[in-house]
């Protein structure tokens, strides 16, 4: 394994992390207000589809980003209304929303573009790339090659969310909703509104993730292209203990899992390596869950032994 | 006494009317989408229902499609009503299907024995695949939802690998699929034309068997109780971990059985992505939720949703409307069921009535208390 290969893998990790990071941040906001949102997958997919559709007709980066974010936000808003206001069961809303979005995007793909499977070409534009290091520094050049502004913005968003949640008064209000809804309501916070806004915000963040997914490296939309990233984001969020800065690390881990599954394809059969990220997700969740469980129940376990 | 009866009647009406209202709303939403994409909804729906339920040949296709869907729905209901959110039915069905095809292709012996072994193997594979997430949840408290979801992807990729390389039928160059199973193993077809096989009868027998197990055995009662109120169940002496493992194993076994029936009854071989792409598990799960875990309601909704899919295929051929319209209708029906539209309407009505009652006769409750 040469160093150039390693550098290209690091580059690929950075690019793969972005969509997961955005979705993880969205999931984390839902965790903070105690809403179980499994529609992240659908929020990402609809955003990717909306962004690519607008891109197809307008060739404008800001407009397609706006479309993606708006689409994700709308789906998030609907999920929020259903779960918070109408008291619908979270599992049923999330599952049916994901299925609805996946069939709706395939339907619209044919209605609008008369194509099935995927949509690409027609001079669609990708996101702007960040200015890179000069080629005289091959290591840094290779690592930061072809990164978009959105890739950088992901980490900035994580820090911004951290500052908002842990350093501002409205942020504390948001977190107190998750800790004790009734007590927060008694203090005069609009609890339902906060929850719905948080879910909408998760839709917007997933929307950015969807835009990064379809316009980041290659400009393409594929049916079901979110491929479980929304679910991975939920795992990443629980791994990070719903902390925004921890989310960066856990997303990088899942980005590594996805990137390595692609990199390993030159050694092991592709169908097997494609299942690696999912296997790694399960393993890491099992290990971290076990450690967390042990730590929380240390007292009880020791007590049981002495008895 | 009279009031109690009307209350029960209202509740029954509510459980029946809720899915019906949701279905009507779902069909209306589908009509709206068709109208917006430039088709006449009435004309499209008449063709859709003609080419799924009314025309005998298409009805045959609908029931063939419904065969695994019914079993997936039952599998989902078994786990969900016990409070274990099993989203991995697809993966469990894939495991069952792959095990069935391996036994069907490579086991020597009389046809009856091979079929029996394939059936048992498929159920065992599905059950084991469902026990992995259960074990993880039990030991390290990982969300069952997440693990079962992830395991769908793993099963799909690994099964694709198996049929693309070790099990691949080398005579077919383009498609990744296995060889056909021997003619003696194939299920008998019920009618001379059409694919409907004895598998459909098996799926109805599954419905009845699970109905009996769930309603007339102590395991069924314990499983239902732990879904209804886990604390009460524990207090009442239910060994909740044992019930959890058994419930998930039963759910996985039914899903694995669905995979076996699909391979031996309809497809006769395993081609890559065969189960995931047809969405049996998800349609079954939706039927299970819309039917509120009642086995006979699941039977009905599985056939209804499968019919929509078959009708959707006809629409794609006749009108150029993508077949996903069927999935849009189905998932929006489930979305409408989730918000309990019927209950909201019913509650709003009852609130008004009780408020009126309180205004007129305020003394009756005080009398009762005394």
Boltz contact constraints between the chains, C-beta under 6 A:
constraints:
  - contact:
      token1: [A, 82]
      token2: [B, 339]
      max_distance: 6.0
  - contact:
      token1: [A, 86]
      token2: [B, 339]
      max_distance: 6.0
  - contact:
      token1: [A, 88]
      token2: [B, 338]
      max_distance: 6.0
  - contact:
      token1: [A, 88]
      token2: [B, 339]
      max_distance: 6.0
  - contact:
      token1: [A, 89]
      token2: [B, 338]
      max_distance: 6.0
  - contact:
      token1: [A, 91]
      token2: [B, 85]
      max_distance: 6.0
  - contact:
      token1: [A, 92]
      token2: [B, 289]
      max_distance: 6.0
  - contact:
      token1: [A, 92]
      token2: [B, 338]
      max_distance: 6.0
  - contact:
      token1: [A, 93]
      token2: [B, 338]
      max_distance: 6.0
  - contact:
      token1: [A, 96]
      token2: [B, 331]
      max_distance: 6.0
  - contact:
      token1: [A, 96]
      token2: [B, 334]
      max_distance: 6.0
  - contact:
      token1: [A, 96]
      token2: [B, 335]
      max_distance: 6.0
  - contact:
      token1: [A, 99]
      token2: [B, 282]
      max_distance: 6.0
  - contact:
      token1: [A, 99]
      token2: [B, 331]
      max_distance: 6.0
  - contact:
      token1: [A, 100]
      token2: [B, 331]
      max_distance: 6.0
  - contact:
      token1: [A, 100]
      token2: [B, 332]
      max_distance: 6.0
  - contact:
      token1: [A, 103]
      token2: [B, 324]
      max_distance: 6.0
  - contact:
      token1: [A, 103]
      token2: [B, 327]
      max_distance: 6.0
  - contact:
      token1: [A, 103]
      token2: [B, 328]
      max_distance: 6.0
  - contact:
      token1: [A, 104]
      token2: [B, 328]
      max_distance: 6.0
  - contact:
      token1: [A, 106]
      token2: [B, 324]
      max_distance: 6.0
  - contact:
      token1: [A, 107]
      token2: [B, 322]
      max_distance: 6.0
  - contact:
      token1: [A, 107]
      token2: [B, 324]
      max_distance: 6.0
  - contact:
      token1: [A, 110]
      token2: [B, 322]
      max_distance: 6.0
  - contact:
      token1: [A, 111]
      token2: [B, 37]
      max_distance: 6.0
  - contact:
      token1: [A, 228]
      token2: [B, 153]
      max_distance: 6.0
  - contact:
      token1: [A, 231]
      token2: [B, 149]
      max_distance: 6.0
  - contact:
      token1: [A, 235]
      token2: [B, 146]
      max_distance: 6.0
  - contact:
      token1: [A, 269]
      token2: [B, 161]
      max_distance: 6.0
  - contact:
      token1: [A, 271]
      token2: [B, 157]
      max_distance: 6.0
  - contact:
      token1: [A, 271]
      token2: [B, 160]
      max_distance: 6.0
  - contact:
      token1: [A, 271]
      token2: [B, 161]
      max_distance: 6.0
  - contact:
      token1: [A, 272]
      token2: [B, 161]
      max_distance: 6.0
  - contact:
      token1: [A, 274]
      token2: [B, 157]
      max_distance: 6.0
  - contact:
      token1: [A, 275]
      token2: [B, 154]
      max_distance: 6.0
  - contact:
      token1: [A, 275]
      token2: [B, 157]
      max_distance: 6.0
  - contact:
      token1: [A, 275]
      token2: [B, 158]
      max_distance: 6.0
  - contact:
      token1: [A, 278]
      token2: [B, 150]
      max_distance: 6.0
  - contact:
      token1: [A, 278]
      token2: [B, 153]
      max_distance: 6.0
  - contact:
      token1: [A, 278]
      token2: [B, 154]
      max_distance: 6.0
  - contact:
      token1: [A, 279]
      token2: [B, 154]
      max_distance: 6.0
  - contact:
      token1: [A, 281]
      token2: [B, 150]
      max_distance: 6.0
  - contact:
      token1: [A, 282]
      token2: [B, 147]
      max_distance: 6.0
  - contact:
      token1: [A, 282]
      token2: [B, 150]
      max_distance: 6.0
  - contact:
      token1: [A, 285]
      token2: [B, 142]
      max_distance: 6.0
  - contact:
      token1: [A, 286]
      token2: [B, 136]
      max_distance: 6.0
  - contact:
      token1: [A, 286]
      token2: [B, 140]
      max_distance: 6.0
  - contact:
      token1: [A, 286]
      token2: [B, 142]
      max_distance: 6.0
  - contact:
      token1: [A, 289]
      token2: [B, 140]
      max_distance: 6.0
  - contact:
      token1: [A, 289]
      token2: [B, 141]
      max_distance: 6.0
  - contact:
      token1: [A, 289]
      token2: [B, 142]
      max_distance: 6.0
  - contact:
      token1: [A, 290]
      token2: [B, 140]
      max_distance: 6.0
  - contact:
      token1: [A, 293]
      token2: [B, 140]
      max_distance: 6.0
  - contact:
      token1: [A, 293]
      token2: [B, 141]
      max_distance: 6.0
